[in-house]
Amino acid sequence: MTFYFLEITFADNLLTLNENCDYYYSSAAAEKKDIISQLPDDILISIIAHMPVKCAVSTSVLSKRWRNLHRCVSDIAFDCRYLLGHQIDPYKLHESNLIIESVNRFLWLRSGSKIHSFRLSCCFYKLSIYQFNHCIYSLGRLGVEKLFLRCGCYLGSSDFSFSLDLLSEIPSLKYFELSLCSLPPSLTKQCNSLQDLCLSYVNVCPGAIECILSKCSRLISFRMVISSRLSLRILNWSSLYSITYLNCR
Amino acid sequence: MAAETGTPTTLTLKSNDDELFSVAESAAILSVTIRNMVEDGCAGGVIPLDNVDGKTLASVITYMNGISAIPADEEKKKSYRDKFLSDKDFETLADMVLAANYLNMSCLMDAVSAKIAQVMEKKSVGWVRRKFGIENDYTPEEEAAVKEEHKWTFEGVETDDDN
């Protein structure tokens, strides 16, 4: 605790290093309050929106006014490096499951408040499919329109396969960017909302592209960043306006 | 707007403590609030800015002049913004975010919000309460429940002490 008082001492110069500074604080706070309490909710939300998710949630402890402000942030980004403070060790199997459990608890906390875009960057290794599917169902309930899933820290670091069938669980999804995982051809359900799809460094299994193009009826843009050549027979797809291949060799 | 040929138009802004500032119109219209006044033709005399004090307005004008002198290069603008905000203390930042909101300057608002967020995220709840003048209106039981909720959310990935 003393550490924090020390910081204020540098900032204000007026303070003595005294744990019992209530008198000073109450007068300073009263003075300051006139300005600070004018900050409308949308400024506070704009501030919270610039914090990592964990810090944003912890602002709810400040006071009743702050209790639900973090729930109004509509663009969410989770990065395992911020949550854990280091890269996930591929030999420590439990950690990517811990991350996804936290993400799920966070999404539960967000019940009832819409999330516009959701970004999850985490090295998925031996990931519990049950937990992951649960996350996707929650995102569907929260009305997510843009989803970014980066499943590995580097090429080949993840053993994760994304099941295309999950796309139909997010009926609001318009934009989807998937990277660093495998994509088996598993789409059996129709996905009628997706307009823009980007796959980067995804190990696309034979048949997966055909699955996407036959089931995603609204798709207008499809981009791929790939490292190996694929045999693609997709050019007769009529409603697709833009297909881009980057880094194709 | 109705510029005399050749010379750039200058606007006069007045802070709520009656300080007067001259600023080039081209820089001042970074503020959507001021731009609207100019477009509506009511920027002829002195423009009173009732929600901004002289110290903050001087700072905002420095920013306006600095950023509008940079050609369309987002990288350079960003590094100017970072440098501009780097020596500002928390109180100044709070005043600036209010001014940016009132003047409707989204780029400054965004940059200051990010800076305040950066300051806050490394500090304790107690520090933020004092600096923001936030009165803790939770009962001890309620506060414990809210703390528990956010602790529980990130259980297992907790790496630091957020007391």
Interface residues (C-beta under 8 A of the other chain):
Chain A: M1 Y4 E7 I8 A11 Y25 A28 A29 A30 K32 K33 I35 I36 S37 Q38 L39 P40 D42 I43 S46 I47 I48 A49 H50 M51 P52 K54 C55 V57 S58 T59 S60 V61 L62 S63 K64 R65 W66 R67 L83 L84 G85 L98 I99 E101 S102 R105 F106 L109
Chain B: D89 F90 E91 A94 D95 V97 L98 N101 M109 D110 S113 A114 I116 A117 Q118 M120 E121 K123 S124 V125 G126 W127 V128 R129 R130 K131 F132 G133 I134 E135 N136 D137 Y138 E143 V146 K147 E149 H150 W152 T153 F154 E155 G156 V157 T159 D160 D162 N163
